[in-house]
Amino acid sequence: MFSLRKCLYTAAIAVAAAAFSVSIAQGQGQSASTICKDGTPSAASGRGACSGHGGVDKAATSKAKKAAKAAKKEAKKEAKAAKKGTK
């Protein structure tokens, strides 16, 4: 039998999962803004960010930033869908 309590419980779990995925996506975007040529992630950006690691790997850094942006967009979309489902 489908009860209101089960429905509300399911909606609460969906909202919590969406909020968690948004916080994870935001954290990933801030953890490594630059990738060095030896593969080392660096939170620093700008001149000298990877001076001891062979310089900045521009292609890898660009890919990482695009992936973080896509993850953030997807998490936002899921959160919006979860919120819409609870109304």
C-alpha distance (Angstrom), angle and dihedral (degrees) to the residues before:
residue distance angle dihedral
M1 . . .
F2 3.80 . .
S3 3.76 113.0 .
L4 3.78 134.2 -173.8
R5 3.80 89.7 -116.7
K6 3.82 91.8 58.4
C7 3.79 90.8 46.8
L8 3.82 92.8 51.5
Y9 3.80 91.6 44.5
T10 3.81 91.2 52.8
A11 3.80 91.8 47.6
A12 3.81 91.4 49.8
I13 3.80 91.2 52.0
A14 3.81 91.2 49.0
V15 3.81 92.0 51.3
A16 3.80 92.0 47.0
A17 3.81 91.7 49.6
A18 3.79 91.6 49.2
A19 3.80 91.9 49.2
F20 3.79 90.4 48.9
S21 3.81 92.7 50.7
V22 3.81 90.8 50.0
S23 3.81 91.2 52.2
I24 3.81 91.1 48.1
A25 3.81 92.0 49.6
Q26 3.79 91.9 49.2
G27 3.78 91.2 49.4
Q28 3.80 92.7 50.1
G29 3.76 92.6 52.9
Q30 3.79 91.4 56.4
S31 3.81 100.7 41.6
A32 3.81 101.3 74.2
S33 3.76 116.6 15.0
T34 3.82 94.5 164.1
I35 3.81 132.4 40.8
C36 3.81 118.0 -154.6
K37 3.82 123.9 -141.4
D38 3.82 90.8 -106.1
G39 3.84 89.7 55.2
T40 3.79 96.7 -103.2
P41 3.82 114.1 141.6
S42 3.79 116.5 -133.7
A43 3.79 129.3 -165.1
A44 3.80 89.0 -155.7
S45 3.77 121.2 89.7
G46 3.75 133.7 -168.1
R47 3.75 132.0 35.2
G48 3.80 114.8 0.6
A49 3.80 95.7 10.7
C50 3.83 92.7 132.8
S51 3.79 100.9 19.7
G52 3.80 93.8 134.5
H53 3.80 94.1 42.9
G54 3.80 103.4 56.9
G55 3.79 97.7 -87.6
V56 3.79 135.1 -72.4
D57 3.81 119.8 -40.9
K58 3.78 97.2 -139.3
A59 3.82 95.6 -171.3
A60 3.82 94.1 51.0
T61 3.81 91.8 44.1
S62 3.80 90.5 51.5
K63 3.81 91.8 49.0
A64 3.81 91.6 48.2
K65 3.80 92.1 50.6
K66 3.83 91.8 48.0
A67 3.81 91.0 48.6
A68 3.81 91.7 49.5
K69 3.80 90.8 48.8
A70 3.81 91.4 49.3
A71 3.82 91.5 48.2
K72 3.79 91.1 50.1
K73 3.81 91.0 49.1
E74 3.82 91.8 48.6
A75 3.81 92.3 48.4
K76 3.79 90.5 49.8
K77 3.81 90.0 49.7
E78 3.83 91.5 50.2
A79 3.80 91.8 47.9
K80 3.79 90.5 50.8
A81 3.82 91.0 49.2
A82 3.81 91.5 48.4
K83 3.79 91.1 48.7
K84 3.81 91.0 48.6
G85 3.81 89.8 50.0
T86 3.80 92.1 55.9
K87 3.80 94.8 56.3
